């Protein structure tokens, strides 16, 4: 298998390795303003695939896409006290426009609950208008003090869903549905990333929410990353913005709401979960290029074969790219595709062609073998599915092997500081213990029920706290 340019080994310096992969796999560059980023075509291609897969799942729930303004009147954010307090340190505020001071400063969108509710209050008049299910693909700005590409940037891309319902139960069930059927399914079946589903503690939940559901994943260094969240907003924003509807009984009622989101942080998660010392490993169902067919030399018969094979693979439903850049050394090209984590590489040269074979390189499984060319079209789809499953298995095995059940707060801290996760009864930890862990830069990532499911309440008997260091 071709060797990538020297990357900092993960075991030596995981953060440095992460930056090396981002740079050398051509995912992104730092932007000109501190904390911003330029997403390069290969990185943006990953985001487009994520968008496509999630958008289809979101629409299956009945939600429709819309768009709301980037600039939000500052007064909107002050209407919900917990919300403005939670976001105040991260706000970017526009005070001048067109050479003049604005009559009212405008906040650059940190999230859209406030402006969405301004319009929900106009659009919702009757129970017939409910449920109102809206999703938005957009950018947001949250001023980041310690930026890191994809993981924490002052501007990032995301989708944010906002819904209004007639009852508390409908809103609760819809938030749970998004959590399970959109996000949970996407992480497991597309990104091949294992996750723990749970609910946030009061300390960690979204500003203005009454409950936050989360999916937490373990990265390659044992730290946790919050992948996605789905929030029950109760009636907090409905009260602040007067979002009411006329019920079937003829009474005016406040709506019940949810919001939920996922971001380009998932590209960072992809790198840190599946990457190795040779670069990226992209799950086949996500990859914009699932197989690359390389011509080893500038040979007329070889070039004809790689193009024909590319067409046959494409017809079989494989996302394929033919690399016929024979003016670029073969070794360099092989290394580039290795770094980018393309799941399958098929290499054909004059000798291979004479023998009717090609070299099949499996980036994820780390294997290569000579395969008859006429078998490739039937073989490659099966290989892609096998390697998709392998990535998920490896992700799950890492989390399970590095998670420790403990009975004391000190044991929880030791396990998390040693590069793993700890599970401790919430009855033992409690809010005081959570605050003590926070002083050591450790957080309760989520609460789960004894059987590992999402608990119905934060104080439910038997709840277990998952403790970790986190990004």
N, C-alpha and C positions, 0 to 999 in steps of 0.2 A: 504494500500500500504506500502511496506517495506520502512523503513527510512534509508537514506544513513548515513555513518559516518559523523561526524560533519564537515561541510564545512563552511568556513567563509561566512556569508550571503552576497549576492550581494549588498544589500543596505548599509551594513557597510563598505565594502572595496572591490570594484569590482576587482581591480588588484589582490588582494590576493585571492579572490574567483577563479579567472581565473587560477592562479598557482595551487591552491588546486585541481581543476578539472583535469588539465593536469597531475598532479602527481597521484591522486587517481584513475582516470579512466585509468591509465597506457598508456598514449599517448606518452610521451617523457620524457627524462632526459636531463640535461645539459651535454654537451660534455666536454672532458678534456681541450680543448683550449677555452678560453673565447669567447663566442658568437656562439659556435657550439652546435649542439644537436644530441642526439641519439633518433631516432624515434623507439618506441617500436612496437611490432607486431600489437597491436590493432590500434595504430595510423597509422601505415603503411598500414594496411588493408583499412582504410578510404581513404588514398592516392591512393591505387591501384584501388579502385572503382571510384574515381574521374578521374584517368587516363583513365580507360576503357570507361567511359561515354564521356569524352571530346575527346579522340582519335577517337572514332567512328564519332563524329560530325565533327572533323577536316578533316578526310578522305572523308567525304561526300562533302567537298568543292573541292576535287581533290588534296589536299596536300598529300605528301608522307613523311614518316619519314626517317631521315638520322642522322648522328652523326659527329660532328666536334671536334677537339682536345680541351682538357682542358687548355693547355698552348698556349698562343698567343704571338707572338713577340711584344715587347713593341712598336716598331716603327709603327705597324699597327694602334694603337690607336691614334697616333699623326696625322694621315692623315686627320681626320675630326675634326676641331677645337672645335666646340661646344660639340662634343661627349667626347673628352678627358678631356675638362674642367669640364664637368658634372660628370665624373666618377673618376677623379684624387684623391679626398679624400678617396675613398673607395677601392682603388686597393691594392691587395696583389701581390708582385713581387718576383719572384724566381731569385736569382742572382748566385747561385752555384748549380752544379749538378755533380755527380760522383767524388766529392772531388775537383772539379776545378771551377774556376770562369767562368761563361758563357760568350761567346763573345758578346751576346746580351741578356739582361734580358728578362725574359718571364713573362707576366702577367697571373695570374690565372683567368680564364674566369669570367668576371663580367656580360657579355652579349656577343653575338656573331656576331653583325653586321659587325665588321671589318674582322674577319676571313671568314665569309660567303661570303662577297664581294670579298675577294681575290680569292675564287674559283668560284663564279658566273662569274667573269670577264674571267675565262678560259672556263666555260661551256656554256656561252651565246655567240653565234657567229652570229646568224641569227634570224629574226622574227619567224622562225619556232621553235626556242628553247623556245619561250615565250607563255604563262606565265610559269615561273619556280616557283613551289610552294613546299616549303620545311618546315618541322617541325622537331624539335629536343626535345627529353626528356633527361634532363641532370641535373647536379648540377652547381651552380654558387657560387662565393665568392665575397662578398662586405663587407669590414671591417666595422662592426657595432659598434658604440660607446656606444649605450644603448640597449643591446640585450634583447629580450623577446621571449620565446619559441614560434615558429611558426610565430609570427608577425614580428619580426626583428631579424634575426640571420645572423652571418657572412657567413655561408654556408647554402643554402637551395636548395630544388628541384623545378624544374619547367618544363614547356614546353615553347619553344620559336619558333615562326613561322617566316619565312623570305621568301619574294616573290619578283619577278621581273616581270614587265609588260611593254608592249609596249607604253602605254599612261598613262597620268595623271589620266584620268577618270577611266580606268580599275583598277589602284592601289587604287584610292579613294573608288571605289565601293567594292573592295575586302576587304579592311580594315573595311568598314562598315558591310559587310556580316559576317565577323568573329565576330565583335562586337555584332551583333544581333543574328545570327543563331547558333553560337557556344557558346559564352559566355553568352549572355542574356538568351538563351534557357536553358543552363545548370544550371545557378543560379536559375532560376525560377522553372524549372520542375524537377530538381534533388535535389539541395541543399535546395529548398523551402525558398530561401532568396530573399526578395524584394530588388530592386536596382533602382537607378536613372541613366539613360543613358544620358551622355552629353559629351561635349568636354572640354579639359583642357584649361586654360588660357596660354598665352605665358610664364608666370612665372612658371607654374606648368608642362608644357609639357615635354616629353622625350627629353633628350639631343641629338640633331641632327635631330629631327623630325620637320616637318612643321605643323603637326596637330596630336593631341593625343585624341583618344576617350576613355572614361572611364566608368566603372560601379561602382557607389558608394553605399555602404549599411550602414544602421544605426545599430550599435551594441546595446546591452542591456543597456548600460549606456548613450546612446545618442550620443556617438562619431561616427565619420565616419571612414570607412575603404575602401581604394581603393582596389577593388576586382580583377580587370583585366584591361588591357589596350590594345588598338590596335592603331598602329601608321602609319601615312602616312609619309614616309621618303623623299618624293619628289625625287630629283636627287642628294642630298647631298653626299651620299655614292658612288653613281655611278660616280660622278665627281672625288672623291678622289681615287677611285680604277680603274677608266677607264672601267667601266662595260658598254659596248656598244654592239649594234647589227646592222646587216645590214638589213635595212628596205626593204619593197617590191619595193620601188622606187630606191633602190640601194644606199641609203645614210647611213652613219654611225650615229646612234642615241644613246643617253644615255637612259638606262632603267629607269623606275619609280618603286619605291619600297615601301614595307610595312614590318613592324615587329609587333609581338603581343605575349603576354605571360600571363601565370597564374602560381601561385606558391603554395607551401605548406602553405602559409599564409591563404589559404581558410580553413584549418583545424582549425586555430585560430578563423576565422570568424564563423565557425560552432559552436564552443563552446560559443562565446560571443553573437551570435544571438539567438540560441535555448536553451542554457543551463539554468537551474534553480537551486534553492538552494539544490536540490538533485543530481545534476550532469549534465551529457549530456542528450540531447534528439536528437537522430539521425533520420533524415528524412528516411522513409521506403525505398524510391527508391535508397538511397545511402547506407543504412546499409548492411554490409557484413553478419550480422546475423539479419534477420528481425523478427524472432520469436525464443524464446528459450523455450523448453519444460522441466520442472523440475520435477524430481521424489522427492517427499517430504521425503519418508522413504525407507529404504532397504526392500522392499516387492516384492516378485517374480512377482505377478500379476501387481503391479504398474510399475515395470521396463519393463515388457513386453508391457504394454499399452503405455508408453511414447515412446518407440522405434517404435512401430507400428504407433503411431500418427505422429511421426517425419517423417517416410517414406511416409505417406499419404500426409502430408503437402509439403514435397519435390517434390512429384509427381505432386502436384498442382501448382508448380512454386514458392513456398515460400523458401527463403534462411533460413534454420532452423538449430538449434543446439540442441542436446539432452544433458541435464545436468543430468547425472546419478551418480554424485559424492556423494553418500549418506554417505560417511565417512566424508564429510564436512558439518557442520551444515547448515540446510536449510536457516535460517535467514541470515547467512553470504553470501550464494550464491545469494539469492534474492537481497541483498543490492549491491553486485558486479555488477549484471546485470542492476540494477537501475542506478548505477553510470555511467556505460558504455552507457546508453541511448538506449538499445535495444528496439525497438518499442513495441513488444508484448511479454508478458511472460505468459506461460500456466503452471499452477501448479496442479499437480495431486498427491493425497495421497490415502491411503486405504479408508477413508470415502467418498472421492469424487468418487472413483471408484465404491464403493458400490451403490452410488446414480446415477451412469452413467453420472456424471458431472465433469467439471474441472473449476478452477478459471482462468478467462481471465483478465490479468492485462494490461491496456493500458497506457504505459509510457507517451505518448504525451498528451493524453486527461486527464490523471490523474484519471482514473476510473478503477474499477474492479468489476466483476460480475461472478456469477456461470452460466456456459453455458453447455448444453448437449454436451458430447464428440462427438456425431455423427454429430453435427452441425458445429464443428470447422473448418473443411477443407473448407466448403463453406463460412464461416463467415470471417476468417482471412484475405483473400485478400481484401475484402471490407473494413475492419477495417483499413488496411494499407493505402489504398487510401484516406479514410476519414481523417486520421491523417496526411498524407502528405499535404493535402489541408489546414488543420488546422494550421500547422506550417507556411505556406506561408501567410495565412490570419493574423496571429498574428504578423509576421514580418512587413507586410504592414501597419497594424493598428498602430503599434508603430511609424513607420516613419511618417505617415500622422498626427497622433495626436500630435507629438512633432516637427512639422515643422511650422514655423511662417512666414507669409508674412510681411515684414517690408518696411519702406520707407526711413530710415536714416541709416547711418553707425553705429551710436551708438546703435540703436535698434538691428541691426544685431549682434553686439558684445555681447549685453546683452543676446539675445536669445541663442547664441552659448555657451557662458560661463555658462548659466543656465542648460546646458545639453540637448540642442536640436539643430535643424538646423534652419537657417534663409534663406529666399528667398528675394533677393533685386535686383531691376533693375540694370543691369550692367552699364547703363548710369548714375546712381547715384553713384555707387561704383567706377568703373574705376580702372586703374592701381595704382593711388595714394592711393585710399581707400584700395585696396588689400594690398599694402605695409604697410599701417597703421595697418591693421588687423594682418598682420604677426608679428608685434612687440608685439602683445598680444597672440601669439601662435595660431592664427586662420587662416584658409586658405579657399580660394575659391576652393571647391572640384570639381566643374564643372560649365559650362555654359549650360543652357537649353533654348529652345525657350519658348515663352509665353504659348504655349499649352502643354509644358512639353516634346516635342520632341527634338531630337538632332539638334541644329542649323547648317545651312550650312556654317556659318562663325562666327568667334569669335566676330566680331564687328557688327553683324546683328542687325538691329533695333528691340527692344523689348526683347533682350536677358536678361535672369535672372540668377544671380549668386547664387549658393547654398553655404552657408557659414557654417563652423562647426569647432569644434576641431576634430583632427584626430589622428589615430594611425600611 
